[in-house]
Amino acid sequence: METQTTKKFQPPSVYYTHLILYVCGFGLALGLLVFDIFIDEEVLLTHIRESEISGHAGQMRDAIIVKLIAHYLGKPGLMAIPITALLGFSIALYYKVYELVRYYRKNRLYVNGLVNNLDDDNPPPNFFKHVYLSLTLKREEKSPKMKLNKKDVEKLKHDKLYRRLYGERGNRDSGSRTNIYVKTMGVKPILKNENIVE
């Protein structure tokens, strides 16, 4: 049976160093994207085609890749490079900030004597799942509303639950136009009477 290895938290200085590097990389990628947006396409492609390939093996490989992208995909392909870098740095920042927050929470428990170690007990977060859940939860929080006509309003005025909640207020306002919004809360709708003054 395999034993599960416990992940240890790194010192805070390591997290802050990574955050500074990621922020710098994000800023450079954003600056490169702005540069690619505003520069003329012909000037950019001409500069890349006429540039010499030099340096060590890694630099030469990167220069060849950029030349191929500029040749086959043009300016949109070159803009995809900083966009991809922005996405990568954003995800890296998310994970590092999330881990730093977990460290401080666990450290607070350790200082108060509630835990006896500084191990990272939580599973690593899922960036895309977090974004998906954030979008779906915001959509579900918007409760559907249904506007009723005057005939439905008159029926609701004689409803026992409606009279118990709002008394005779609905009858007193029968001369004015009334909009009733039914807000579904799961099991049983809650009725709300709102008057609109013309």
C-alpha positions as a Markdown table, in Angstrom:
| # | Residue | x | y | z |
|---|---|---|---|---|
| 1 | Met | 0.0 | 0.0 | 0.0 |
| 2 | Glu | 1.5 | 3.3 | -1.1 |
| 3 | Thr | 1.8 | 6.0 | 1.6 |
| 4 | Gln | 0.5 | 9.4 | 0.6 |
| 5 | Thr | 3.2 | 12.1 | 0.7 |
| 6 | Thr | 2.3 | 15.3 | 2.5 |
| 7 | Lys | 3.1 | 18.6 | 0.8 |
| 8 | Lys | 5.0 | 21.1 | 2.9 |
| 9 | Phe | 4.5 | 24.8 | 2.7 |
| 10 | Gln | 7.4 | 26.9 | 1.5 |
| 11 | Pro | 8.7 | 30.0 | 3.3 |
| 12 | Pro | 6.7 | 33.1 | 2.6 |
| 13 | Ser | 9.7 | 34.7 | 0.9 |
| 14 | Val | 9.6 | 32.1 | -1.8 |
| 15 | Tyr | 5.9 | 32.8 | -2.5 |
| 16 | Tyr | 6.5 | 36.6 | -2.7 |
| 17 | Thr | 9.5 | 36.0 | -5.0 |
| 18 | His | 7.4 | 33.9 | -7.3 |
| 19 | Leu | 4.6 | 36.5 | -7.2 |
| 20 | Ile | 7.0 | 39.3 | -8.2 |
| 21 | Leu | 8.4 | 37.3 | -11.1 |
| 22 | Tyr | 4.9 | 36.4 | -12.3 |
| 23 | Val | 3.8 | 40.0 | -12.1 |
| 24 | Cys | 6.8 | 41.1 | -14.1 |
| 25 | Gly | 6.2 | 38.4 | -16.7 |
| 26 | Phe | 2.6 | 39.4 | -16.9 |
| 27 | Gly | 3.6 | 43.1 | -17.4 |
| 28 | Leu | 6.1 | 42.2 | -20.1 |
| 29 | Ala | 3.5 | 40.0 | -22.0 |
| 30 | Leu | 0.9 | 42.8 | -21.7 |
| 31 | Gly | 3.4 | 45.4 | -23.0 |
| 32 | Leu | 4.3 | 43.1 | -25.9 |
| 33 | Leu | 0.7 | 42.6 | -26.8 |
| 34 | Val | 0.1 | 46.4 | -26.8 |
| 35 | Phe | 3.1 | 46.8 | -29.0 |
| 36 | Asp | 1.9 | 44.2 | -31.4 |
| 37 | Ile | -1.6 | 45.9 | -31.5 |
| 38 | Phe | -0.4 | 49.4 | -32.4 |
| 39 | Ile | 2.6 | 48.6 | -34.7 |
| 40 | Asp | 2.0 | 48.5 | -38.4 |
| 41 | Glu | 1.9 | 44.9 | -39.6 |
| 42 | Glu | 4.2 | 45.4 | -42.6 |
| 43 | Val | 6.9 | 47.0 | -40.4 |
| 44 | Leu | 6.7 | 44.2 | -37.8 |
| 45 | Leu | 6.9 | 41.4 | -40.4 |
| 46 | Thr | 9.7 | 43.1 | -42.3 |
| 47 | His | 11.7 | 43.5 | -39.1 |
| 48 | Ile | 11.2 | 39.9 | -38.1 |
| 49 | Arg | 12.2 | 38.6 | -41.6 |
| 50 | Glu | 15.3 | 40.7 | -41.8 |
| 51 | Ser | 16.5 | 40.0 | -38.3 |
| 52 | Glu | 19.5 | 37.6 | -38.0 |
| 53 | Ile | 19.3 | 34.3 | -36.1 |
| 54 | Ser | 22.1 | 34.2 | -33.6 |
| 55 | Gly | 22.9 | 33.3 | -30.0 |
| 56 | His | 22.9 | 29.9 | -28.3 |
| 57 | Ala | 20.7 | 27.0 | -29.3 |
| 58 | Gly | 17.7 | 28.0 | -27.3 |
| 59 | Gln | 17.7 | 31.6 | -28.7 |
| 60 | Met | 18.1 | 30.3 | -32.3 |
| 61 | Arg | 15.3 | 27.9 | -31.8 |
| 62 | Asp | 13.0 | 30.6 | -30.5 |
| 63 | Ala | 13.9 | 33.0 | -33.3 |
| 64 | Ile | 13.1 | 30.3 | -35.9 |
| 65 | Ile | 9.8 | 29.7 | -34.3 |
| 66 | Val | 8.9 | 33.4 | -34.4 |
| 67 | Lys | 9.9 | 33.6 | -38.0 |
| 68 | Leu | 7.7 | 30.7 | -38.9 |
| 69 | Ile | 4.8 | 32.1 | -37.0 |
| 70 | Ala | 5.2 | 35.5 | -38.7 |
| 71 | His | 5.6 | 33.9 | -42.1 |
| 72 | Tyr | 2.5 | 31.6 | -42.0 |
| 73 | Leu | 0.2 | 33.4 | -39.5 |
| 74 | Gly | 1.2 | 37.0 | -39.8 |
| 75 | Lys | 0.4 | 39.6 | -37.1 |
| 76 | Pro | -2.5 | 37.6 | -35.5 |
| 77 | Gly | -0.1 | 34.7 | -34.9 |
| 78 | Leu | 2.4 | 37.0 | -33.3 |
| 79 | Met | -0.3 | 38.5 | -31.1 |
| 80 | Ala | -1.2 | 35.0 | -29.9 |
| 81 | Ile | 2.2 | 34.6 | -28.3 |
| 82 | Pro | 1.7 | 37.4 | -25.6 |
| 83 | Ile | -2.0 | 36.4 | -25.2 |
| 84 | Thr | -0.9 | 32.8 | -24.4 |
| 85 | Ala | 1.7 | 34.2 | -22.0 |
| 86 | Leu | -0.9 | 36.4 | -20.3 |
| 87 | Leu | -3.1 | 33.3 | -19.7 |
| 88 | Gly | -0.2 | 31.3 | -18.4 |
| 89 | Phe | 0.9 | 34.0 | -15.9 |
| 90 | Ser | -2.7 | 34.6 | -14.8 |
| 91 | Ile | -3.1 | 30.9 | -13.9 |
| 92 | Ala | 0.3 | 30.8 | -12.2 |
| 93 | Leu | -0.6 | 33.9 | -10.1 |
| 94 | Tyr | -3.9 | 32.3 | -9.2 |
| 95 | Tyr | -2.3 | 29.1 | -7.9 |
| 96 | Lys | 0.5 | 31.0 | -6.1 |
| 97 | Val | -1.9 | 33.4 | -4.4 |
| 98 | Tyr | -4.2 | 30.6 | -3.4 |
| 99 | Glu | -1.3 | 28.7 | -1.9 |
| 100 | Leu | -0.1 | 31.7 | 0.0 |
| 101 | Val | -3.6 | 32.3 | 1.5 |
| 102 | Arg | -3.7 | 28.6 | 2.6 |
| 103 | Tyr | -0.3 | 29.0 | 4.2 |
| 104 | Tyr | -1.4 | 32.0 | 6.3 |
| 105 | Arg | -4.6 | 30.3 | 7.3 |
| 106 | Lys | -2.7 | 27.2 | 8.4 |
| 107 | Asn | 0.0 | 29.3 | 10.2 |
| 108 | Arg | -2.8 | 31.1 | 12.2 |
| 109 | Leu | -4.1 | 27.7 | 13.3 |
| 110 | Tyr | -0.5 | 26.6 | 14.2 |
| 111 | Val | 0.2 | 29.7 | 16.2 |
| 112 | Asn | -3.1 | 29.3 | 18.2 |
| 113 | Gly | -2.2 | 25.7 | 18.9 |
| 114 | Leu | -5.1 | 24.2 | 16.9 |
| 115 | Val | -2.7 | 22.1 | 14.7 |
| 116 | Asn | 0.7 | 20.6 | 15.3 |
| 117 | Asn | 2.2 | 21.0 | 11.8 |
| 118 | Leu | 2.4 | 23.3 | 8.8 |
| 119 | Asp | 1.6 | 20.7 | 6.2 |
| 120 | Asp | -0.6 | 21.7 | 3.2 |
| 121 | Asp | -3.6 | 19.5 | 3.8 |
| 122 | Asn | -5.9 | 21.0 | 1.1 |
| 123 | Pro | -5.9 | 19.6 | -2.4 |
| 124 | Pro | -4.5 | 21.9 | -5.1 |
| 125 | Pro | -7.2 | 24.1 | -6.7 |
| 126 | Asn | -8.6 | 23.7 | -10.2 |
| 127 | Phe | -8.5 | 27.1 | -12.0 |
| 128 | Phe | -10.9 | 26.2 | -14.8 |
| 129 | Lys | -13.3 | 24.5 | -12.4 |
| 130 | His | -13.3 | 27.6 | -10.1 |
| 131 | Val | -14.1 | 29.9 | -13.1 |
| 132 | Tyr | -16.9 | 27.5 | -14.2 |
| 133 | Leu | -18.4 | 27.4 | -10.8 |
| 134 | Ser | -18.2 | 31.2 | -10.3 |
| 135 | Leu | -20.1 | 31.7 | -13.6 |
| 136 | Thr | -22.8 | 29.1 | -12.9 |
| 137 | Leu | -23.4 | 30.2 | -9.3 |
| 138 | Lys | -23.8 | 33.8 | -10.4 |
| 139 | Arg | -26.3 | 32.7 | -13.0 |
| 140 | Glu | -28.3 | 30.6 | -10.5 |
| 141 | Glu | -28.4 | 33.5 | -8.0 |
| 142 | Lys | -30.6 | 35.5 | -10.5 |
| 143 | Ser | -34.0 | 34.3 | -9.5 |
| 144 | Pro | -36.5 | 34.2 | -12.4 |
| 145 | Lys | -39.3 | 36.8 | -12.2 |
| 146 | Met | -42.8 | 36.5 | -13.8 |
| 147 | Lys | -44.9 | 39.6 | -14.4 |
| 148 | Leu | -48.6 | 39.0 | -13.9 |
| 149 | Asn | -51.5 | 40.8 | -15.6 |
| 150 | Lys | -54.4 | 42.5 | -13.8 |
| 151 | Lys | -56.6 | 39.4 | -13.9 |
| 152 | Asp | -54.0 | 37.4 | -12.1 |
| 153 | Val | -53.6 | 40.2 | -9.6 |
| 154 | Glu | -57.3 | 40.1 | -8.8 |
| 155 | Lys | -57.1 | 36.3 | -8.2 |
| 156 | Leu | -54.1 | 36.8 | -5.9 |
| 157 | Lys | -56.0 | 39.4 | -3.8 |
| 158 | His | -58.5 | 36.6 | -2.8 |
| 159 | Asp | -55.8 | 34.1 | -2.0 |
| 160 | Lys | -55.6 | 33.3 | 1.7 |
| 161 | Leu | -51.8 | 33.3 | 1.8 |
| 162 | Tyr | -51.7 | 36.6 | 0.1 |
| 163 | Arg | -54.2 | 38.2 | 2.5 |
| 164 | Arg | -52.3 | 36.8 | 5.4 |
| 165 | Leu | -49.0 | 38.2 | 4.2 |
| 166 | Tyr | -50.2 | 41.6 | 3.0 |
| 167 | Gly | -53.6 | 42.1 | 4.7 |
| 168 | Glu | -56.1 | 44.4 | 2.9 |
| 169 | Arg | -53.4 | 46.5 | 1.3 |
| 170 | Gly | -54.0 | 44.9 | -2.1 |
| 171 | Asn | -57.8 | 45.8 | -1.9 |
| 172 | Arg | -57.0 | 49.4 | -1.0 |
| 173 | Asp | -54.7 | 49.7 | -4.0 |
| 174 | Ser | -57.2 | 48.2 | -6.5 |
| 175 | Gly | -57.6 | 51.5 | -8.2 |
| 176 | Ser | -53.9 | 51.7 | -9.3 |
| 177 | Arg | -52.1 | 49.4 | -11.6 |
| 178 | Thr | -50.2 | 46.8 | -9.6 |
| 179 | Asn | -47.3 | 44.6 | -10.7 |
| 180 | Ile | -46.9 | 41.4 | -8.8 |
| 181 | Tyr | -43.6 | 39.6 | -9.1 |
| 182 | Val | -43.4 | 35.9 | -8.1 |
| 183 | Lys | -39.9 | 35.0 | -6.9 |
| 184 | Thr | -39.2 | 31.3 | -6.8 |
| 185 | Met | -37.3 | 30.3 | -3.7 |
| 186 | Gly | -37.2 | 26.5 | -4.2 |
| 187 | Val | -40.3 | 24.9 | -2.7 |
| 188 | Lys | -43.0 | 27.6 | -2.4 |
| 189 | Pro | -43.2 | 31.0 | -4.1 |
| 190 | Ile | -43.1 | 34.1 | -2.0 |
| 191 | Leu | -45.4 | 36.9 | -3.3 |
| 192 | Lys | -44.4 | 40.5 | -3.2 |
| 193 | Asn | -46.8 | 43.4 | -4.0 |
| 194 | Glu | -45.2 | 46.5 | -5.6 |
| 195 | Asn | -47.2 | 49.6 | -6.7 |
| 196 | Ile | -46.1 | 51.6 | -9.8 |
| 197 | Val | -47.3 | 55.2 | -9.8 |
| 198 | Glu | -48.1 | 56.4 | -13.2 |
